[in-house]
């Protein structure tokens, strides 16, 4: 019984929400744009081994995640990068070097093929996304 209780505590600890002091960027953010003014910003989080990334979706009409910052985990193999949130049964973002970037935020009817990456990142502030994510976590209505 003690082992079962210990596992429950461990499992509960893994499910606890992240806090601002726990979230630190470690790579340059990536920004992708779509054909209808969609914008996706990715902020990679420390430690690198956890494969966590915050993704903000902007101007994704008729989706549950429009103008939200959602925590994703990087999965995948050598030929593509896959990012998936805990709320989705399928990948949200797939990056394939030879085919580009496909995005399907929660509630989207179809994938959006992102057409460019913004090299000018002066207006991207990783802690702005981290703060927005933390605000959403304290306001349950904001994440739905």
C-alpha positions as CSV (number, residue, x, y, z in Angstrom):
1,X,0.0,0.0,0.0
2,X,2.9,2.4,0.8
3,X,4.3,1.8,-2.7
4,X,0.9,2.6,-4.2
5,X,0.7,5.8,-2.1
6,X,4.2,6.8,-3.2
7,X,3.4,6.3,-6.8
8,X,0.2,8.5,-6.4
9,X,2.3,11.3,-4.9
10,X,4.8,11.0,-7.7
11,X,2.1,11.0,-10.4
12,X,0.4,14.0,-8.7
13,X,3.7,15.8,-8.7
14,X,4.1,15.3,-12.5
15,X,0.6,16.7,-13.1
16,X,1.1,19.9,-11.2
17,X,0.9,23.1,-13.2
18,X,4.1,24.8,-14.2
19,X,5.0,28.1,-12.5
20,X,6.7,31.2,-13.9
21,X,9.9,30.5,-11.9
22,X,10.0,27.0,-13.4
23,X,9.8,28.3,-17.0
24,X,13.0,29.5,-18.6
25,X,13.7,29.7,-22.4
26,X,16.8,28.1,-23.7
27,X,16.7,28.6,-27.5
28,X,15.8,31.4,-29.8
29,X,12.0,31.4,-30.4
30,X,10.7,30.3,-33.8
31,X,7.9,32.2,-35.5
32,X,5.9,30.8,-38.5
33,X,3.2,32.6,-40.5
34,X,0.3,31.1,-42.5
35,X,-1.6,32.1,-45.7
36,X,-4.3,33.9,-43.8
37,X,-2.3,35.9,-41.3
38,X,-2.0,33.0,-38.9
39,X,1.0,33.3,-36.6
40,X,2.6,30.6,-34.5
41,X,5.3,31.4,-32.0
42,X,7.3,28.7,-30.3
43,X,9.4,29.2,-27.1
44,X,11.6,26.3,-26.1
45,X,11.9,25.7,-22.3
46,X,14.7,24.5,-20.0
47,X,15.7,21.9,-19.2
48,X,16.3,20.7,-22.8
49,X,15.8,17.1,-21.8
50,X,12.1,17.7,-21.0
51,X,11.3,18.7,-24.6
52,X,8.8,21.3,-23.4
53,X,7.8,24.2,-25.7
54,X,5.1,26.9,-25.3
55,X,3.2,27.6,-28.5
56,X,1.1,30.7,-29.1
57,X,-1.5,30.5,-31.8
58,X,-2.7,33.9,-33.3
59,X,-5.3,34.5,-35.9
60,X,-6.3,30.8,-36.2
61,X,-10.0,31.5,-36.8
62,X,-12.6,29.1,-35.4
63,X,-10.2,27.2,-33.2
64,X,-10.3,26.6,-29.4
65,X,-6.7,27.8,-29.1
66,X,-6.9,31.1,-31.0
67,X,-4.8,33.7,-29.1
68,X,-3.8,31.1,-26.5
69,X,-0.4,29.8,-25.3
70,X,-0.4,26.0,-25.0
71,X,2.3,23.8,-23.5
72,X,3.5,21.1,-25.9
73,X,6.0,18.2,-25.7
74,X,8.4,17.5,-28.6
75,X,8.1,14.0,-29.8
76,X,9.3,12.4,-33.0
77,X,12.1,10.9,-34.9
78,X,15.0,12.1,-37.1
79,X,13.0,13.0,-40.2
80,X,10.5,15.3,-38.5
81,X,9.7,17.2,-35.3
82,X,6.3,16.6,-33.7
83,X,4.8,18.7,-31.0
84,X,1.7,17.5,-29.1
85,X,-0.2,18.9,-26.2
86,X,-1.7,16.7,-23.5
87,X,-5.2,17.7,-24.7
88,X,-4.8,16.3,-28.2
89,X,-4.7,12.7,-29.5
90,X,-2.9,13.8,-32.6
91,X,0.1,16.1,-33.1
92,X,-0.6,19.8,-33.1
93,X,2.5,20.8,-35.1
94,X,4.6,18.8,-37.5
95,X,7.9,20.2,-38.9
96,X,9.4,18.3,-41.8
97,X,12.5,19.8,-43.4
98,X,11.5,18.7,-46.9
99,X,7.7,19.5,-46.6
100,X,7.4,22.5,-44.3
101,X,5.2,23.1,-41.3
102,X,1.7,21.8,-40.7
103,X,-0.4,23.1,-37.8
104,X,-3.7,22.0,-36.4
105,X,-4.7,23.8,-33.2
106,X,-7.5,22.2,-31.1
107,X,-10.9,22.7,-32.8
108,X,-9.4,23.4,-36.3
109,X,-11.3,21.7,-39.1
110,X,-8.1,21.1,-41.2
111,X,-4.3,21.6,-41.1
112,X,-2.8,25.0,-41.9
113,X,0.3,24.9,-44.0
114,X,2.6,27.5,-42.6
115,X,4.4,29.3,-45.4
116,X,7.3,31.2,-43.9
117,X,9.5,31.6,-40.9
118,X,10.2,35.1,-39.6
119,X,13.9,35.6,-39.1
120,X,13.4,39.0,-37.3
121,X,12.7,38.0,-33.7
122,X,13.3,41.4,-32.1
123,X,9.6,41.7,-31.2
124,X,9.4,38.2,-29.8
125,X,9.8,38.2,-26.0
126,X,9.9,34.6,-24.5
127,X,8.9,35.8,-21.1
128,X,5.8,37.4,-22.5
129,X,4.6,34.0,-23.7
130,X,5.6,32.5,-20.3
131,X,3.6,35.1,-18.4
132,X,0.6,34.6,-20.8
133,X,0.7,30.9,-20.2
134,X,0.8,31.3,-16.4
135,X,-2.1,33.8,-16.5
136,X,-4.1,31.2,-18.4
137,X,-3.3,28.6,-15.8
138,X,-4.7,30.8,-13.0
139,X,-7.9,31.6,-15.1
140,X,-9.5,28.2,-16.1
141,X,-12.0,30.0,-18.4
142,X,-9.0,31.4,-20.4
143,X,-7.7,27.9,-21.4
144,X,-11.0,26.5,-22.8
